[in-house]
């Protein structure tokens, strides 16, 4: 089943202009790579207006186990709000069943209090205009079992990408940040990830990078912290353990 979209709230640059900051980090995989979030949560300057966005593979919408529910509660007790885009290692059967929720004027999927899935679309969060594009093709799917620990929905469909392209073309095509799970073809090549799949999503991201203006691009997926300056001005950053603030 394909992800449904609320077109009026998803595609028109929803406004979530609070007074806080927006931080971004890489994959957390449930609790496997959560240490960076634990350390981040100890910052004494964090407020309820601050937002942390995880670049996919959040991993706590996976099994609905008791441990998973306890960690969701841990997130809900932090001072900041956690948003995450979809990765490839997600349980899409559970993710797509999450109810839609109006968070500060933005349509998100509700996981628990202060933890929400940020669906593909254009948003303004704390005065930062953000293009969010989740998904990636698993390079380890031959060792996984479909609908057990791998889901075909990890790649957005051609229809979904077409809808997103229409939204981008209807915007001014200027973003403070683009947040994705995987990288465009050119970035995978630049950073040396030539063994990762190229597909309709990475091709789409290639087109996006050529057609829009952005100050920063952040992605997860590659379990690395590094960056490159593109065309002498914009930054492309791979995130794993680092936590960056969008400025």
N, C-alpha and C positions, 0 to 999 in steps of 0.2 A: 504494500500500500504506500502510495507516495505521500510525502508530507504535504499537509494542507497549509494554505497561507491566508491570512487576513490582509487582503490587498491594501485596504485603506490605511491600516496601521503599520504594515510591514514595509511598504515600498515608498512612502512619501517623506522619508527623513524624520521619523518620530522624534519628538523633543523630550529629552530627559535632562534638562539643564539645572543641575543642582550646584552646590558650591564646592563640592568635593573634587577629588582627583581621580584619574583613571590609570590603573596599573595593569600590566600584562605579564604573563609568565607562560612557561611551556607545559607539556603534558604532565599530568599527575598520576594517571593510571590507578585510580582509587587511592590506596594508601602506599603504593610502591614508591612513588616519587612525591610524597606529600610534604617531606621535610622542609622544602623551600617555602611552602605556604605556612607551615608552623612557625618558621623563623620570621617570615614577613608579618605574621599576626602579632608578634611581640613588639612591633614598632609602637612607641608610646604616643605618636602623633596621629594615629589612625582615628577616623571619625565615622559616624554612620552614613555620611555622604560619600565616602570613598568607595570605589569599585575596583575589584580585581577581576580581570578577564583571563580565563584559561584557554589557551590556543588548541583545544581539542584533546581527546583521550582523557576526559575528566574521570571516568571510570567508576563513579558512584551511582550510576543508574545502570546497574549491571545484573544484580541477582536478587535484590531486595532482602538480603540476609540481615540478621540482627546486627552484625558488625557494620554493615553498610549503613544501616539506619542510624546507628550510634555516631558514625562519622558525619553523616548528613546533619545530625543535631549539633555536632561540634562546629561545623561551618556556620550553622544558623546562630550560634552564640558568639561569633566573632563581631567586632564592631563594624566591619565593612560588608558590602554585598558582593557575592560571588556570581559572576556570569561565566558561561562556557559555551564555546561553539562546538559543533560535532567534530569528532575525529574519525579515524577508521576503526579503532578498538572501542566501539560503543555497542551496547545492546539496543539496536534500533527498534526491536519489538517493544521494549519498555519505553524508550525515548519517545516514540511516536504516540504512545498512549497517555503521555503526560498532559494534563489539562492546560489550556491556554489561560494566561493570567495577565492582567493589566498592571504592569509595574511602572509607576511614574509616567504613564502615558505610552509605554512601549508594550507591545504584545510579545510576551515571552512564554516559555513553557515552565510551569511551576514544579520544582522538585521538592522544596521545603522552604520555610521562611528564610529569606535572604539568599537563596540559591536557585538560580534560574538558567534555563537553556536559552541562549541567544540564537535565534534562528537566522537563516541567511537573509540579509537585507541591509538597508541603510538606516543608521541611527545617529541621533545627537545625544551623547551622554556626557554630562558635566562639561558642556560647551565644546566637546570634541566630536567632530563629524567622522563617523566610523562606518566603513564598509566591511561587513562580516560575511565570510564565505567558509563554511565548514566542509568536512569530508576529505577523503583521500583514499587511494587504492592500497590495500594491504600488500606489502611485499612478502608477507609470511603466510598468506592465506592457504597455500598448499598444505600447511601443517595444521590448519584449523577446520572446524566442522560448521557447515552452514546452519544458521539459526541456533547455534550453540555458543560459539565464540567468534563467529564471523557472519556478517550480514551484507547482502548484495546492495543494500541502501547506502553503504559507506560512500558510494559515488553519487552525487546528485544526478538526477535524470536529465536528459536533454530538454525536457519540458521545464523543469525547475531552473536550469541554467538560462533558458530562453526568457522566462519570467524575470529572472534577476538582471539579465542584459537589458530588458525593456526598462526596468527600474533605474538602472545606471544611466541609460540614454535619456531618461526623463529628468535626471538630476543635472546639476551644474558640473558634475564630474570632477569635483574638487574635494579631497578628503584629508583630514588630519592624520588618519591612520587607516590602513587596510589590515585586517586580522584574518588570517587563514590557518588551516592546519597544515596543508602541504604547500609547496612553492610552485611557481610557474616553471615551465621547461627551462628557460634561460637561467633561472636561479639555481635549479638543481645542477645544471651543468657548471655554473660558476663556482658553486661550493663543492663540486666533486661527487655529487650523488647520482652518477650516471647509471647505477644499477637499480635505481628506483623507477617504477613504472611511469611512462608518459601516457596520458589518456585524455578523455574529453575535458576533464576538470583542469589538468595542468595546461592544456591548450587554451582553455577559456581564461585561465589566469594570465597566460601570456598576452592574450588580447586585451584584458583589463589593464595590464601594466603599460600597454602602448596607448590606451585610449583615455586614461584618466590622469589627474594630477594628485600626488599624495606626498606627504611629508615623511611618513614612516610606514614601513610594511613589516608586520610581525607574523611569524609562523612557528609552529612547533614541529612535531613529526620526526625530526631527524636526530633528536637527542644530542643536541650540540648548542653551544652558546657562541655565536660569532656574528659578525655583521660586515656589510660592504656599503660603501657610498656609491650611489648610482648617479651618473651624469653630473657628478660634482656637487649634488645638492641633497637628494633624498637618501634615506637610510633603509636598507633591507636587512632585517635582523632575524636570525634563527635563535629561538629561545628554548631552553630546557630547564636549567636550574636558576638562571638569573630572573630577577623581577625588575621590569623597566617601567618608568612612568612616562605616559604620553604627554609631551609638553608642546 
